[in-house]
């Protein structure tokens, strides 16, 4: 049919990963009863067919309401009924760490990944997070607060 690549959804908004992730809180296919690495099987099949490997990953997870309330102080009205909770700040940090660990796993355990599709913003669309730590910004200086 002329395809040159395929793309598989490997984790969507419900947070279920299709490979055995090593993050302690991860919800993944390596757990019973599946006990499988569906990404490994997919990558092997795609490469054997001579196609480029594409992965679709969603950084958000509905399992972590802190995605929408990263400071634990302002959970705006939302469809899911989340209310503000100071624990959300830690919850957001845990989810972010899970994302970093899982992306590292994907990029180091399966050989070359030709395309990755990243679905969604970062921590409730509060911008990028290049230094591995969500931090609030001091309004006077514009710098991350301690």
N, CA, C and O atoms as a GROMACS GRO file, in nm:
protein
  584
    1UNK      N    1   0.081  -0.119   0.000
    1UNK     CA    2   0.000   0.000   0.000
    1UNK      C    3   0.085   0.126   0.000
    1UNK      O    4   0.031   0.236  -0.006
    2UNK      N    5   0.215   0.112   0.006
    2UNK     CA    6   0.304   0.227  -0.005
    2UNK      C    7   0.339   0.295   0.126
    2UNK      O    8   0.401   0.401   0.124
    3UNK      N    9   0.303   0.238   0.238
    3UNK     CA   10   0.335   0.300   0.368
    3UNK      C   11   0.486   0.303   0.388
    3UNK      O   12   0.558   0.212   0.348
    4UNK      N   13   0.533   0.410   0.451
    4UNK     CA   14   0.675   0.422   0.481
    4UNK      C   15   0.701   0.418   0.632
    4UNK      O   16   0.814   0.398   0.676
    5UNK      N   17   0.596   0.438   0.710
    5UNK     CA   18   0.610   0.437   0.855
    5UNK      C   19   0.478   0.397   0.920
    5UNK      O   20   0.373   0.398   0.855
    6UNK      N   21   0.484   0.364   1.046
    6UNK     CA   22   0.363   0.340   1.126
    6UNK      C   23   0.378   0.418   1.257
    6UNK      O   24   0.489   0.453   1.297
    7UNK      N   25   0.266   0.444   1.320
    7UNK     CA   26   0.266   0.512   1.449
    7UNK      C   27   0.172   0.435   1.541
    7UNK      O   28   0.058   0.404   1.504
    8UNK      N   29   0.220   0.403   1.660
    8UNK     CA   30   0.140   0.331   1.758
    8UNK      C   31   0.121   0.419   1.881
    8UNK      O   32   0.215   0.480   1.930
    9UNK      N   33  -0.002   0.425   1.931
    9UNK     CA   34  -0.029   0.494   2.056
    9UNK      C   35   0.024   0.407   2.169
    9UNK      O   36  -0.028   0.298   2.193
   10UNK      N   37   0.127   0.454   2.237
   10UNK     CA   38   0.194   0.374   2.338
   10UNK      C   39   0.155   0.412   2.480
   10UNK      O   40   0.172   0.333   2.574
   11UNK      N   41   0.102   0.532   2.496
   11UNK     CA   42   0.044   0.575   2.623
   11UNK      C   43  -0.050   0.689   2.590
   11UNK      O   44  -0.010   0.786   2.524
   12UNK      N   45  -0.175   0.679   2.635
   12UNK     CA   46  -0.271   0.785   2.610
   12UNK      C   47  -0.308   0.851   2.742
   12UNK      O   48  -0.241   0.827   2.843
   13UNK      N   49  -0.410   0.932   2.744
   13UNK     CA   50  -0.442   1.014   2.860
   13UNK      C   51  -0.480   0.936   2.985
   13UNK      O   52  -0.476   0.990   3.096
   14UNK      N   53  -0.517   0.809   2.970
   14UNK     CA   54  -0.548   0.731   3.091
   14UNK      C   55  -0.421   0.686   3.161
   14UNK      O   56  -0.427   0.635   3.273
   15UNK      N   57  -0.305   0.705   3.096
   15UNK     CA   58  -0.176   0.678   3.158
   15UNK      C   59  -0.126   0.535   3.147
   15UNK      O   60  -0.024   0.501   3.207
   16UNK      N   61  -0.196   0.450   3.072
   16UNK     CA   62  -0.154   0.310   3.059
   16UNK      C   63  -0.044   0.298   2.955
   16UNK      O   64  -0.063   0.333   2.839
   17UNK      N   65   0.073   0.249   2.997
   17UNK     CA   66   0.188   0.233   2.908
   17UNK      C   67   0.192   0.091   2.853
   17UNK      O   68   0.167  -0.005   2.926
   18UNK      N   69   0.223   0.077   2.724
   18UNK     CA   70   0.224  -0.054   2.658
   18UNK      C   71   0.357  -0.128   2.669
   18UNK      O   72   0.384  -0.219   2.590
   19UNK      N   73   0.440  -0.090   2.765
   19UNK     CA   74   0.566  -0.160   2.790
   19UNK      C   75   0.584  -0.167   2.941
   19UNK      O   76   0.519  -0.092   3.014
   20UNK      N   77   0.670  -0.256   2.988
   20UNK     CA   78   0.691  -0.267   3.133
   20UNK      C   79   0.779  -0.154   3.186
   20UNK      O   80   0.902  -0.168   3.192
   21UNK      N   81   0.717  -0.045   3.223
   21UNK     CA   82   0.790   0.071   3.274
   21UNK      C   83   0.846   0.042   3.413
   21UNK      O   84   0.788  -0.034   3.490
   22UNK      N   85   0.960   0.103   3.442
   22UNK     CA   86   1.022   0.083   3.572
   22UNK      C   87   0.982   0.189   3.674
   22UNK      O   88   1.025   0.182   3.790
   23UNK      N   89   0.903   0.288   3.634
   23UNK     CA   90   0.860   0.389   3.731
   23UNK      C   91   0.771   0.322   3.835
   23UNK      O   92   0.680   0.247   3.799
   24UNK      N   93   0.797   0.347   3.965
   24UNK     CA   94   0.726   0.274   4.070
   24UNK      C   95   0.574   0.290   4.068
   24UNK      O   96   0.503   0.198   4.111
   25UNK      N   97   0.522   0.402   4.021
   25UNK     CA   98   0.377   0.421   4.020
   25UNK      C   99   0.311   0.396   3.886
   25UNK      O  100   0.190   0.415   3.872
   26UNK      N  101   0.387   0.353   3.789
   26UNK     CA  102   0.335   0.340   3.652
   26UNK      C  103   0.230   0.230   3.641
   26UNK      O  104   0.237   0.127   3.709
   27UNK      N  105   0.136   0.254   3.554
   27UNK     CA  106   0.028   0.162   3.517
   27UNK      C  107   0.068   0.111   3.380
   27UNK      O  108   0.063   0.187   3.283
   28UNK      N  109   0.107  -0.018   3.367
   28UNK     CA  110   0.169  -0.062   3.242
   28UNK      C  111   0.143  -0.209   3.208
   28UNK      O  112   0.095  -0.287   3.290
   29UNK      N  113   0.175  -0.244   3.084
   29UNK     CA  114   0.148  -0.377   3.028
   29UNK      C  115   0.237  -0.486   3.088
   29UNK      O  116   0.212  -0.604   3.064
   30UNK      N  117   0.338  -0.450   3.162
   30UNK     CA  118   0.423  -0.550   3.225
   30UNK      C  119   0.362  -0.610   3.350
   30UNK      O  120   0.412  -0.709   3.403
   31UNK      N  121   0.254  -0.550   3.397
   31UNK     CA  122   0.186  -0.600   3.516
   31UNK      C  123   0.097  -0.719   3.480
   31UNK      O  124   0.057  -0.735   3.365
   32UNK      N  125   0.066  -0.801   3.578
   32UNK     CA  126  -0.028  -0.914   3.557
   32UNK      C  127  -0.163  -0.856   3.520
   32UNK      O  128  -0.197  -0.749   3.571
   33UNK      N  129  -0.242  -0.918   3.436
   33UNK     CA  130  -0.218  -1.048   3.374
   33UNK      C  131  -0.143  -1.041   3.240
   33UNK      O  132  -0.110  -1.146   3.185
   34UNK      N  133  -0.116  -0.924   3.188
   34UNK     CA  134  -0.054  -0.915   3.055
   34UNK      C  135   0.090  -0.964   3.052
   34UNK      O  136   0.125  -1.055   2.976
   35UNK      N  137   0.174  -0.904   3.136
   35UNK     CA  138   0.317  -0.937   3.141
   35UNK      C  139   0.382  -0.938   3.002
   35UNK      O  140   0.449  -1.034   2.964
   36UNK      N  141   0.359  -0.831   2.928
   36UNK     CA  142   0.413  -0.823   2.792
   36UNK      C  143   0.479  -0.689   2.768
   36UNK      O  144   0.451  -0.590   2.837
   37UNK      N  145   0.566  -0.687   2.671
   37UNK     CA  146   0.627  -0.564   2.623
   37UNK      C  147   0.575  -0.544   2.481
   37UNK      O  148   0.638  -0.586   2.384
   38UNK      N  149   0.460  -0.480   2.471
   38UNK     CA  150   0.397  -0.461   2.340
   38UNK      C  151   0.477  -0.367   2.250
   38UNK      O  152   0.470  -0.378   2.128
   39UNK      N  153   0.553  -0.276   2.309
   39UNK     CA  154   0.636  -0.186   2.228
   39UNK      C  155   0.749  -0.265   2.162
   39UNK      O  156   0.778  -0.245   2.044
   40UNK      N  157   0.813  -0.352   2.237
   40UNK     CA  158   0.919  -0.435   2.181
   40UNK      C  159   0.869  -0.518   2.064
   40UNK      O  160   0.936  -0.528   1.961
   41UNK      N  161   0.751  -0.577   2.080
   41UNK     CA  162   0.692  -0.658   1.973
   41UNK      C  163   0.660  -0.571   1.851
   41UNK      O  164   0.686  -0.611   1.737
   42UNK      N  165   0.604  -0.453   1.876
   42UNK     CA  166   0.569  -0.360   1.768
   42UNK      C  167   0.694  -0.314   1.693
   42UNK      O  168   0.698  -0.319   1.570
   43UNK      N  169   0.796  -0.270   1.766
   43UNK     CA  170   0.919  -0.219   1.702
   43UNK      C  171   0.983  -0.328   1.616
   43UNK      O  172   1.026  -0.301   1.504
   44UNK      N  173   0.989  -0.448   1.666
   44UNK     CA  174   1.047  -0.559   1.590
   44UNK      C  175   0.968  -0.584   1.461
   44UNK      O  176   1.027  -0.598   1.354
   45UNK      N  177   0.837  -0.589   1.471
   45UNK     CA  178   0.753  -0.615   1.354
   45UNK      C  179   0.764  -0.504   1.250
   45UNK      O  180   0.772  -0.530   1.130
   46UNK      N  181   0.766  -0.379   1.296
   46UNK     CA  182   0.775  -0.265   1.204
   46UNK      C  183   0.909  -0.264   1.132
   46UNK      O  184   0.915  -0.245   1.010
   47UNK      N  185   1.016  -0.285   1.206
   47UNK     CA  186   1.149  -0.288   1.143
   47UNK      C  187   1.161  -0.405   1.046
   47UNK      O  188   1.219  -0.391   0.939
   48UNK      N  189   1.107  -0.523   1.084
   48UNK     CA  190   1.110  -0.639   0.996
   48UNK      C  191   1.036  -0.613   0.865
   48UNK      O  192   1.069  -0.671   0.762
   49UNK      N  193   0.937  -0.525   0.870
   49UNK     CA  194   0.861  -0.489   0.750
   49UNK      C  195   0.929  -0.378   0.671
   49UNK      O  196   0.879  -0.338   0.565
   50UNK      N  197   1.042  -0.327   0.720
   50UNK     CA  198   1.115  -0.222   0.649
   50UNK      C  199   1.054  -0.084   0.663
   50UNK      O  200   1.077   0.003   0.579
   51UNK      N  201   0.976  -0.062   0.768
   51UNK     CA  202   0.910   0.067   0.788
   51UNK      C  203   0.977   0.146   0.900
   51UNK      O  204   1.050   0.090   0.982
   52UNK      N  205   0.952   0.277   0.902
   52UNK     CA  206   1.000   0.363   1.010
   52UNK      C  207   0.911   0.344   1.132
   52UNK      O  208   0.791   0.322   1.119
   53UNK      N  209   0.971   0.353   1.250
   53UNK     CA  210   0.900   0.334   1.377
   53UNK      C  211   0.852   0.469   1.430
   53UNK      O  212   0.931   0.561   1.450
   54UNK      N  213   0.722   0.479   1.453
   54UNK     CA  214   0.664   0.599   1.512
   54UNK      C  215   0.591   0.566   1.641
   54UNK      O  216   0.523   0.464   1.651
   55UNK      N  217   0.607   0.654   1.741
   55UNK     CA  218   0.541   0.638   1.870
   55UNK      C  219   0.458   0.762   1.901
   55UNK      O  220   0.501   0.874   1.874
   56UNK      N  221   0.341   0.742   1.958
   56UNK     CA  222   0.253   0.851   2.002
   56UNK      C  223   0.244   0.841   2.154
   56UNK      O  224   0.203   0.737   2.206
   57UNK      N  225   0.282   0.947   2.224
   57UNK     CA  226   0.287   0.946   2.370
   57UNK      C  227   0.214   1.068   2.424
   57UNK      O  228   0.235   1.180   2.377
   58UNK      N  229   0.130   1.047   2.522
   58UNK     CA  230   0.062   1.158   2.589
   58UNK      C  231   0.126   1.181   2.725
   58UNK      O  232   0.129   1.089   2.807
   59UNK      N  233   0.179   1.301   2.752
   59UNK     CA  234   0.242   1.327   2.880
   59UNK      C  235   0.143   1.338   2.996
   59UNK      O  236   0.181   1.318   3.111
   60UNK      N  237   0.019   1.370   2.966
   60UNK     CA  238  -0.077   1.380   3.076
   60UNK      C  239  -0.133   1.243   3.110
   60UNK      O  240  -0.133   1.152   3.028
   61UNK      N  241  -0.180   1.232   3.232
   61UNK     CA  242  -0.244   1.109   3.277
   61UNK      C  243  -0.360   1.147   3.367
   61UNK      O  244  -0.342   1.221   3.464
   62UNK      N  245  -0.478   1.097   3.336
   62UNK     CA  246  -0.596   1.126   3.417
   62UNK      C  247  -0.582   1.069   3.558
   62UNK      O  248  -0.661   1.103   3.646
   63UNK      N  249  -0.483   0.984   3.580
   63UNK     CA  250  -0.459   0.930   3.714
   63UNK      C  251  -0.399   1.034   3.808
   63UNK      O  252  -0.396   1.014   3.929
   64UNK      N  253  -0.351   1.146   3.753
   64UNK     CA  254  -0.286   1.250   3.832
   64UNK      C  255  -0.360   1.383   3.820
   64UNK      O  256  -0.331   1.459   3.728
   65UNK      N  257  -0.454   1.413   3.910
   65UNK     CA  258  -0.524   1.541   3.899
   65UNK      C  259  -0.431   1.661   3.913
   65UNK      O  260  -0.470   1.772   3.877
   66UNK      N  261  -0.310   1.642   3.965
   66UNK     CA  262  -0.213   1.751   3.976
   66UNK      C  263  -0.173   1.808   3.842
   66UNK      O  264  -0.119   1.918   3.836
   67UNK      N  265  -0.199   1.736   3.732
   67UNK     CA  266  -0.170   1.790   3.599
   67UNK      C  267  -0.243   1.923   3.580
   67UNK      O  268  -0.191   2.014   3.516
   68UNK      N  269  -0.364   1.933   3.635
   68UNK     CA  270  -0.445   2.053   3.617
   68UNK      C  271  -0.429   2.152   3.731
   68UNK      O  272  -0.482   2.263   3.722
   69UNK      N  273  -0.358   2.117   3.835
   69UNK     CA  274  -0.345   2.201   3.953
   69UNK      C  275  -0.203   2.191   4.005
   69UNK      O  276  -0.181   2.142   4.116
   70UNK      N  277  -0.106   2.235   3.926
   70UNK     CA  278   0.036   2.212   3.956
   70UNK      C  279   0.085   2.281   4.082
   70UNK      O  280   0.186   2.240   4.138
   71UNK      N  281   0.018   2.386   4.126
   71UNK     CA  282   0.060   2.453   4.248
   71UNK      C  283  -0.017   2.406   4.371
   71UNK      O  284   0.020   2.439   4.483
   72UNK      N  285  -0.124   2.330   4.350
   72UNK     CA  286  -0.207   2.286   4.462
   72UNK      C  287  -0.287   2.400   4.521
   72UNK      O  288  -0.332   2.392   4.635
   73UNK      N  289  -0.306   2.507   4.443
   73UNK     CA  290  -0.373   2.625   4.497
   73UNK      C  291  -0.484   2.681   4.409
   73UNK      O  292  -0.557   2.770   4.452
   74UNK      N  293  -0.500   2.631   4.287
   74UNK     CA  294  -0.601   2.691   4.200
   74UNK      C  295  -0.650   2.592   4.096
   74UNK      O  296  -0.612   2.600   3.979
   75UNK      N  297  -0.731   2.500   4.136
   75UNK     CA  298  -0.787   2.403   4.042
   75UNK      C  299  -0.916   2.462   3.987
   75UNK      O  300  -1.023   2.450   4.047
   76UNK      N  301  -0.904   2.525   3.874
   76UNK     CA  302  -1.018   2.592   3.813
   76UNK      C  303  -1.130   2.491   3.787
   76UNK      O  304  -1.104   2.371   3.782
   77UNK      N  305  -1.253   2.535   3.771
   77UNK     CA  306  -1.361   2.439   3.740
   77UNK      C  307  -1.320   2.356   3.618
   77UNK      O  308  -1.268   2.409   3.519
   78UNK      N  309  -1.344   2.228   3.627
   78UNK     CA  310  -1.304   2.138   3.519
   78UNK      C  311  -1.405   2.026   3.503
   78UNK      O  312  -1.485   1.999   3.592
   79UNK      N  313  -1.399   1.962   3.390
   79UNK     CA  314  -1.492   1.856   3.353
   79UNK      C  315  -1.486   1.736   3.447
   79UNK      O  316  -1.585   1.664   3.462
   80UNK      N  317  -1.369   1.714   3.509
   80UNK     CA  318  -1.348   1.592   3.587
   80UNK      C  319  -1.387   1.605   3.733
   80UNK      O  320  -1.377   1.507   3.807
   81UNK      N  321  -1.430   1.722   3.776
   81UNK     CA  322  -1.471   1.741   3.914
   81UNK      C  323  -1.357   1.752   4.014
   81UNK      O  324  -1.380   1.736   4.134
   82UNK      N  325  -1.236   1.778   3.968
   82UNK     CA  326  -1.124   1.795   4.060
   82UNK      C  327  -1.143   1.922   4.141
   82UNK      O  328  -1.192   2.023   4.089
   83UNK      N  329  -1.106   1.917   4.266
   83UNK     CA  330  -1.108   2.036   4.349
   83UNK      C  331  -0.965   2.064   4.395
   83UNK      O  332  -0.880   1.975   4.396
   84UNK      N  333  -0.940   2.188   4.434
   84UNK     CA  334  -0.807   2.226   4.477
   84UNK      C  335  -0.765   2.143   4.597
   84UNK      O  336  -0.842   2.120   4.690
   85UNK      N  337  -0.640   2.100   4.594
   85UNK     CA  338  -0.586   2.018   4.701
   85UNK      C  339  -0.436   2.046   4.708
   85UNK      O  340  -0.368   2.034   4.606
   86UNK      N  341  -0.382   2.085   4.825
   86UNK     CA  342  -0.238   2.111   4.835
   86UNK      C  343  -0.153   1.991   4.789
   86UNK      O  344  -0.039   2.010   4.745
   87UNK      N  345  -0.205   1.870   4.799
   87UNK     CA  346  -0.130   1.751   4.757
   87UNK      C  347  -0.109   1.746   4.607
   87UNK      O  348  -0.024   1.671   4.559
   88UNK      N  349  -0.183   1.825   4.531
   88UNK     CA  350  -0.170   1.824   4.385
   88UNK      C  351  -0.031   1.866   4.340
   88UNK      O  352   0.017   1.817   4.238
   89UNK      N  353   0.034   1.956   4.413
   89UNK     CA  354   0.168   1.999   4.373
   89UNK      C  355   0.263   1.879   4.370
   89UNK      O  356   0.338   1.862   4.274
   90UNK      N  357   0.260   1.796   4.473
   90UNK     CA  358   0.343   1.675   4.477
   90UNK      C  359   0.295   1.575   4.372
   90UNK      O  360   0.376   1.507   4.308
   91UNK      N  361   0.166   1.567   4.355
   91UNK     CA  362   0.106   1.478   4.256
   91UNK      C  363   0.155   1.514   4.115
   91UNK      O  364   0.186   1.424   4.036
   92UNK      N  365   0.163   1.642   4.084
   92UNK     CA  366   0.212   1.687   3.954
   92UNK      C  367   0.359   1.652   3.937
   92UNK      O  368   0.401   1.612   3.828
   93UNK      N  369   0.437   1.666   4.044
   93UNK     CA  370   0.580   1.633   4.038
   93UNK      C  371   0.599   1.484   4.010
   93UNK      O  372   0.685   1.446   3.930
   94UNK      N  373   0.521   1.400   4.075
   94UNK     CA  374   0.533   1.256   4.054
   94UNK      C  375   0.498   1.220   3.910
   94UNK      O  376   0.567   1.141   3.847
   95UNK      N  377   0.390   1.279   3.859
   95UNK     CA  378   0.351   1.251   3.720
   95UNK      C  379   0.460   1.294   3.623
   95UNK      O  380   0.492   1.223   3.528
   96UNK      N  381   0.517   1.412   3.648
   96UNK     CA  382   0.623   1.462   3.560
   96UNK      C  383   0.744   1.369   3.562
   96UNK      O  384   0.803   1.341   3.458
   97UNK      N  385   0.780   1.322   3.680
   97UNK     CA  386   0.893   1.230   3.690
   97UNK      C  387   0.864   1.100   3.616
   97UNK      O  388   0.953   1.041   3.555
   98UNK      N  389   0.739   1.054   3.624
   98UNK     CA  390   0.701   0.933   3.550
   98UNK      C  391   0.718   0.955   3.400
   98UNK      O  392   0.769   0.867   3.330
   99UNK      N  393   0.676   1.070   3.351
   99UNK     CA  394   0.691   1.102   3.209
   99UNK      C  395   0.838   1.102   3.169
   99UNK      O  396   0.875   1.039   3.070
  100UNK      N  397   0.923   1.170   3.246
  100UNK     CA  398   1.065   1.174   3.213
  100UNK      C  399   1.126   1.035   3.208
  100UNK      O  400   1.199   1.001   3.116
  101UNK      N  401   1.094   0.954   3.310
  101UNK     CA  402   1.150   0.819   3.315
  101UNK      C  403   1.099   0.734   3.198
  101UNK      O  404   1.176   0.660   3.138
  102UNK      N  405   0.971   0.745   3.167
  102UNK     CA  406   0.917   0.664   3.058
  102UNK      C  407   0.973   0.705   2.922
  102UNK      O  408   1.004   0.619   2.840
  103UNK      N  409   0.987   0.834   2.897
  103UNK     CA  410   1.043   0.878   2.769
  103UNK      C  411   1.189   0.832   2.758
  103UNK      O  412   1.233   0.790   2.651
  104UNK      N  413   1.262   0.839   2.867
  104UNK     CA  414   1.400   0.789   2.866
  104UNK      C  415   1.403   0.640   2.833
  104UNK      O  416   1.485   0.595   2.754
  105UNK      N  417   1.312   0.563   2.895
  105UNK     CA  418   1.303   0.419   2.865
  105UNK      C  419   1.278   0.397   2.716
  105UNK      O  420   1.344   0.314   2.653
  106UNK      N  421   1.183   0.470   2.661
  106UNK     CA  422   1.148   0.454   2.520
  106UNK      C  423   1.264   0.487   2.427
  106UNK      O  424   1.286   0.420   2.326
  107UNK      N  425   1.338   0.591   2.461
  107UNK     CA  426   1.446   0.635   2.374
  107UNK      C  427   1.574   0.554   2.391
  107UNK      O  428   1.666   0.567   2.310
  108UNK      N  429   1.583   0.472   2.494
  108UNK     CA  430   1.706   0.395   2.516
  108UNK      C  431   1.689   0.244   2.505
  108UNK      O  432   1.788   0.173   2.491
  109UNK      N  433   1.566   0.193   2.509
  109UNK     CA  434   1.547   0.048   2.512
  109UNK      C  435   1.507  -0.014   2.378
  109UNK      O  436   1.509  -0.137   2.365
  110UNK      N  437   1.472   0.066   2.280
  110UNK     CA  438   1.414   0.011   2.157
  110UNK      C  439   1.490   0.048   2.031
  110UNK      O  440   1.436   0.037   1.921
  111UNK      N  441   1.613   0.092   2.044
  111UNK     CA  442   1.688   0.132   1.926
  111UNK      C  443   1.638   0.266   1.874
  111UNK      O  444   1.576   0.343   1.947
  112UNK      N  445   1.665   0.292   1.748
  112UNK     CA  446   1.626   0.420   1.689
  112UNK      C  447   1.474   0.430   1.677
  112UNK      O  448   1.408   0.341   1.623
  113UNK      N  449   1.420   0.538   1.729
  113UNK     CA  450   1.279   0.572   1.711
  113UNK      C  451   1.276   0.684   1.608
  113UNK      O  452   1.335   0.790   1.629
  114UNK      N  453   1.209   0.660   1.496
  114UNK     CA  454   1.213   0.755   1.385
  114UNK      C  455   1.124   0.878   1.406
  114UNK      O  456   1.160   0.988   1.366
  115UNK      N  457   1.009   0.857   1.467
  115UNK     CA  458   0.914   0.967   1.488
  115UNK      C  459   0.851   0.950   1.625
  115UNK      O  460   0.818   0.839   1.666
  116UNK      N  461   0.834   1.062   1.695
  116UNK     CA  462   0.757   1.058   1.819
  116UNK      C  463   0.657   1.172   1.813
  116UNK      O  464   0.690   1.286   1.782
  117UNK      N  465   0.534   1.139   1.843
  117UNK     CA  466   0.426   1.235   1.844
  117UNK      C  467   0.391   1.261   1.990
  117UNK      O  468   0.352   1.170   2.062
  118UNK      N  469   0.404   1.384   2.031
  118UNK     CA  470   0.386   1.426   2.170
  118UNK      C  471   0.250   1.493   2.177
  118UNK      O  472   0.230   1.598   2.116
  119UNK      N  473   0.156   1.434   2.250
  119UNK     CA  474   0.020   1.486   2.254
  119UNK      C  475  -0.005   1.563   2.382
  119UNK      O  476  -0.017   1.504   2.489
  120UNK      N  477  -0.012   1.691   2.371
  120UNK     CA  478  -0.050   1.771   2.487
  120UNK      C  479   0.057   1.868   2.528
  120UNK      O  480   0.174   1.857   2.490
  121UNK      N  481   0.014   1.963   2.609
  121UNK     CA  482   0.106   2.061   2.664
  121UNK      C  483   0.175   2.002   2.786
  121UNK      O  484   0.175   1.881   2.805
  122UNK      N  485   0.232   2.085   2.864
  122UNK     CA  486   0.305   2.038   2.981
  122UNK      C  487   0.242   2.093   3.107
  122UNK      O  488   0.221   2.214   3.118
  123UNK      N  489   0.213   2.007   3.201
  123UNK     CA  490   0.156   2.044   3.330
  123UNK      C  491   0.052   2.155   3.319
  123UNK      O  492   0.075   2.268   3.362
  124UNK      N  493  -0.060   2.120   3.262
  124UNK     CA  494  -0.169   2.215   3.254
  124UNK      C  495  -0.138   2.336   3.170
  124UNK      O  496  -0.188   2.445   3.197
  125UNK      N  497  -0.054   2.319   3.068
  125UNK     CA  498  -0.016   2.425   2.976
  125UNK      C  499   0.051   2.542   3.046
  125UNK      O  500   0.026   2.658   3.012
  126UNK      N  501   0.137   2.514   3.145
  126UNK     CA  502   0.213   2.617   3.213
  126UNK      C  503   0.350   2.638   3.149
  126UNK      O  504   0.440   2.692   3.212
  127UNK      N  505   0.366   2.595   3.024
  127UNK     CA  506   0.492   2.619   2.955
  127UNK      C  507   0.585   2.499   2.957
  127UNK      O  508   0.546   2.389   2.996
  128UNK      N  509   0.707   2.522   2.913
  128UNK     CA  510   0.803   2.413   2.901
  128UNK      C  511   0.871   2.388   3.035
  128UNK      O  512   0.856   2.464   3.130
  129UNK      N  513   0.944   2.280   3.039
  129UNK     CA  514   1.009   2.240   3.162
  129UNK      C  515   1.145   2.181   3.128
  129UNK      O  516   1.168   2.062   3.148
  130UNK      N  517   1.234   2.263   3.077
  130UNK     CA  518   1.361   2.213   3.026
  130UNK      C  519   1.460   2.174   3.134
  130UNK      O  520   1.556   2.103   3.106
  131UNK      N  521   1.440   2.220   3.258
  131UNK     CA  522   1.538   2.189   3.361
  131UNK      C  523   1.495   2.076   3.454
  131UNK      O  524   1.552   2.059   3.562
  132UNK      N  525   1.396   1.999   3.415
  132UNK     CA  526   1.349   1.881   3.489
  132UNK      C  527   1.279   1.913   3.619
  132UNK      O  528   1.260   1.823   3.701
  133UNK      N  529   1.240   2.035   3.642
  133UNK     CA  530   1.170   2.065   3.767
  133UNK      C  531   1.068   2.175   3.744
  133UNK      O  532   1.105   2.288   3.714
  134UNK      N  533   0.941   2.143   3.758
  134UNK     CA  534   0.839   2.248   3.750
  134UNK      C  535   0.865   2.343   3.865
  134UNK      O  536   0.880   2.300   3.979
  135UNK      N  537   0.870   2.470   3.837
  135UNK     CA  538   0.887   2.566   3.944
  135UNK      C  539   0.800   2.687   3.916
  135UNK      O  540   0.775   2.724   3.801
  136UNK      N  541   0.754   2.747   4.022
  136UNK     CA  542   0.676   2.868   4.009
  136UNK      C  543   0.772   2.983   3.981
  136UNK      O  544   0.890   2.975   4.016
  137UNK      N  545   0.723   3.086   3.919
  137UNK     CA  546   0.808   3.200   3.884
  137UNK      C  547   0.780   3.317   3.978
  137UNK      O  548   0.665   3.348   4.009
  138UNK      N  549   0.887   3.381   4.022
  138UNK     CA  550   0.876   3.500   4.103
  138UNK      C  551   0.830   3.613   4.012
  138UNK      O  552   0.898   3.646   3.915
  139UNK      N  553   0.715   3.673   4.042
  139UNK     CA  554   0.659   3.774   3.953
  139UNK      C  555   0.747   3.898   3.942
  139UNK      O  556   0.742   3.967   3.840
  140UNK      N  557   0.827   3.928   4.044
  140UNK     CA  558   0.914   4.047   4.039
  140UNK      C  559   1.035   4.028   3.949
  140UNK      O  560   1.074   4.119   3.877
  141UNK      N  561   1.095   3.908   3.954
  141UNK     CA  562   1.219   3.886   3.880
  141UNK      C  563   1.199   3.805   3.752
  141UNK      O  564   1.282   3.810   3.661
  142UNK      N  565   1.088   3.727   3.746
  142UNK     CA  566   1.066   3.640   3.631
  142UNK      C  567   1.150   3.512   3.640
  142UNK      O  568   1.149   3.430   3.547
  143UNK      N  569   1.220   3.495   3.750
  143UNK     CA  570   1.305   3.377   3.769
  143UNK      C  571   1.230   3.273   3.852
  143UNK      O  572   1.138   3.306   3.927
  144UNK      N  573   1.271   3.146   3.838
  144UNK     CA  574   1.206   3.043   3.921
  144UNK      C  575   1.224   3.073   4.069
  144UNK      O  576   1.332   3.113   4.113
  145UNK      N  577   1.117   3.055   4.146
  145UNK     CA  578   1.128   3.073   4.291
  145UNK      C  579   1.179   2.945   4.354
  145UNK      O  580   1.168   2.837   4.296
  146UNK      N  581   1.234   2.958   4.471
  146UNK     CA  582   1.294   2.842   4.540
  146UNK      C  583   1.189   2.745   4.588
  146UNK      O  584   1.223   2.642   4.648
   0.00000   0.00000   0.00000
